[in-house]
Amino acid sequence: MKILKGKITSIKMTKTVIVEVERLVKHPLYQKFMRRSKKYKAHNPDLILNVGDLVSIKPVRPISKDKHYQVINKI
């Protein structure tokens, strides 16, 4: 399983946080590194996180339609 690290951008849902994961990708022609980001919905039953916290998430079985990740710990 691939563990992802990202920043929490929203905590408005119950037991769910939105985590934005950034990665660097090299442009195929210009060979310059670009930042690409993707948002994941992650299950967080503890409700002790705030916006801006760095967390680790791991893939789990589908919890809802869009939620397929779970928060492991706060970095």
C-alpha positions as CSV (number, residue, x, y, z in Angstrom):
1,M,0.0,0.0,0.0
2,K,1.2,3.5,-0.8
3,I,1.3,5.9,2.1
4,L,0.7,9.5,1.0
5,K,1.6,12.7,2.8
6,G,-0.4,15.9,2.5
7,K,-1.9,19.0,4.0
8,I,-5.5,19.2,5.4
9,T,-7.5,21.8,3.4
10,S,-11.0,21.2,4.9
11,I,-12.6,19.7,8.0
12,K,-16.2,20.8,7.4
13,M,-17.6,17.2,7.0
14,T,-18.3,14.8,9.9
15,K,-15.5,12.2,10.3
16,T,-14.0,13.3,7.0
17,V,-11.1,15.6,6.1
18,I,-9.9,16.7,2.6
19,V,-6.1,16.2,2.2
20,E,-4.2,17.9,-0.6
21,V,-1.2,15.9,-1.8
22,E,1.5,17.6,-3.9
23,R,4.0,15.9,-6.2
24,L,6.7,17.0,-8.6
25,V,6.5,16.1,-12.3
26,K,9.1,16.8,-14.9
27,H,7.8,18.5,-18.1
28,P,8.4,16.2,-21.1
29,L,9.8,18.9,-23.4
30,Y,11.2,21.6,-21.2
31,Q,12.6,19.3,-18.4
32,K,11.4,21.7,-15.7
33,F,9.8,20.4,-12.5
34,M,6.1,21.4,-12.0
35,R,4.0,21.0,-8.9
36,R,0.9,18.9,-9.3
37,S,-1.7,18.4,-6.6
38,K,-4.7,16.2,-6.0
39,K,-7.3,16.2,-3.2
40,Y,-8.3,13.1,-1.4
41,K,-11.2,12.5,1.0
42,A,-9.9,10.7,4.1
43,H,-11.7,9.1,7.0
44,N,-10.8,10.7,10.4
45,P,-13.0,9.3,13.3
46,D,-10.9,11.1,16.0
47,L,-11.8,14.7,14.9
48,I,-8.7,16.2,16.5
49,L,-7.1,17.7,13.3
50,N,-7.2,21.3,12.0
51,V,-6.7,23.0,8.7
52,G,-3.1,23.2,7.7
53,D,-1.9,20.1,9.6
54,L,0.4,17.6,7.8
55,V,-0.9,14.1,7.9
56,S,-0.2,10.6,6.4
57,I,-3.0,8.7,4.7
58,K,-3.3,5.2,3.5
59,P,-5.7,3.4,1.1
60,V,-8.5,1.3,2.7
61,R,-11.6,-0.4,1.4
62,P,-14.3,2.0,0.2
63,I,-16.0,3.7,3.1
64,S,-18.3,5.8,0.9
65,K,-18.7,6.9,-2.7
66,D,-15.6,9.1,-2.7
67,K,-13.8,8.1,0.5
68,H,-11.1,5.5,0.0
69,Y,-8.4,6.7,2.4
70,Q,-7.9,6.8,6.1
71,V,-5.7,9.2,8.2
72,I,-2.9,7.3,9.9
73,N,-1.2,10.0,12.0
74,K,-0.3,13.7,12.2
75,I,3.2,14.6,11.1
